Amino acid sequence: MAKLIFKKRIVPDAGRVLAELSSVEEVDNRFYDPNTQKPDMARRLQWNFEYVDKPGMQIILWSSFSLSTFKGKKSKALTITETLLARELSEKEKEDLNDTSSLVGKRCYLTVKHEKTEDGQTYAKVIDFESATDEDEVPR
């Protein structure tokens, strides 16, 4: 007989938090529309961060695979990568960086804001990224 499981939805705490990148995964884009979007939009990156001061509390971000700038605005993948590395990448580095495993374990500050949907659900939205200092990079 099948068993039912209750899974409590945990909304990440709001505010400025030190977070560590625990993994990056390639996942299906659930908002992909093959009628209006290019096939390369069918997949995206899922960035999994864990709060340093609250183990087990996670926040997930999604981005395209692009490390680019368009009309002066950086892609989310580029913003996250440069924040974790605490420096801007050169054009050559952007071309050569194709493996996210070197970013796992790095820390940065995320500014998280709570927003409500029309149906009353609260969700967490990252509104700012800030590089961590050398002291923040010390392993736990």
N, C-alpha and C positions, 0 to 999 in steps of 0.2 A: 504494500500500500504506500502511496506517495505521502511524504510528510511536508507540511507547511513550515516555513521559516519566517520569522519576523526579522527584518533588517532595518535597524534604526538609521534614519538619515541624519548625519552629523554635518552641520554647517561649520566650516572653518571659522575660527575667531577673526574678528575684524581688527584693524590697526596695522601698525608697522611691525612685521615679524621677521626674525631670522629664520630662513628656511634652507634646507639642503636638498639638492636634486638627487632623488633616489633612483630614478630610471627615466628613460625616454623610449617610447614604443611607437611603432607605425601601426595605425588603426584605421578602420573604415570611417569615412566621414558620413555621419548619419544625416547630414543636411545636404548631401550631394544630389544634384538634380541633373541627370544626363541630358535633359532637353535644353538646359540653359548654361551648363558649365562644361569646361574642357575635361577630358578624361583624367588628366593629372590632378584634378581636384577630388577624385574619388577616395583618396587616402590622405591622411594627415598625421602629424606628430602629436603624441600625447606626452606632455612633460609632467612628471609626478614629483611633487615636492613634499617634504615632511618638515613640520615645524621643529626646530632644534630644541626649544624649551618644553615642548609637549609631544613627546614621542607618540606616534599613533595618529596624531592629527595631520591630515594630508590636505593638500589643495592640488587640483589638476588643471592644467592649462593646455589648450590646443593651438596648433599653428600649422601653417603650410611648411613645406620643406625649404622654402626660399630664404637665402641669406642675402637679401637685396634691399635697395632703397628705391622708392618710387615717389616722385614729386616731393622729395625732401623728407618723406616719412619712412622710417625703417620697418621692415617686416617684424612680426613678433618673434620669429625664430632668430633673427639677427639681434634684436633687442635682448632677448634672454641670453644668447650666447656671449655677447659682449659684456653683459652685466656679470655673468658667471666668471668670465676671464678677466674682468676689471680693466678692460682696455678695448679700444676700437680695433677692428680687424682691417688689414690692408686688403686691396682687391685680390692680391695673390693668395692671401690666407683664406679669403672667402671661397675662392675657387678650389683650394686644396683641402679644406675642411669638409670631410664627408662622413665622419664617424663621431657620433655623440658620446661614445663611451668615455672619452677623456674629460667630459663635463660632469659625469656622475660623481657625486661626493662633494662637489663644490657648493659653496654657500652664497646666498645673497639675501638682501632684504626685500620683502614684498610688502607693499601697502595694499591691504585688503579692505574692501568696502562692502557692506551688506546692502543689497537691493531687494525689493519685493516685486513679485510678478503680479499680474492682474488678479490671479486666483489666490493671492495671499501667501504664496511660497516665498521663503527667504533664500537667497543664494548669495554666494561670495564671489566678488569680482575683483581681480587684481588690477589696480589702477596705476601702480608705479613700481618700478624695479630700481634697486640701488645696489651697487657692488658692496661686498663685505670687505672688511679690513683684514689685514694679516692676522690680527688677534682673533677675529671671528672664524678664521679658517682652521684653528687648532682643533684636531679631532676630539670627539667626546670621550 
